[in-house]
Amino acid sequence: MEIIDKALEFEQRKHTFKTTSERIESSREVKDLILSLNAVYKENKDPEIMDLMKRLTVIKQKIEKRLKGRP
């Protein structure tokens, strides 16, 4: 599965973003990965895919928290 390989590679990548545009790009990328994995999960019902989606969601939430800033 190509999408699973991309998701695993994204998960292993270092997540230090210097600019806001880099954060936005990676947030969009991880969102696309999660949605693609969800489509695969609907067909297979593989619990490993669900675990991967959960881990990517945590990364996405951290990126978006940093984008929104502190109140």
Order of alpha helices (4+ residues) and beta strands (2+ residues): alpha-alpha-alpha
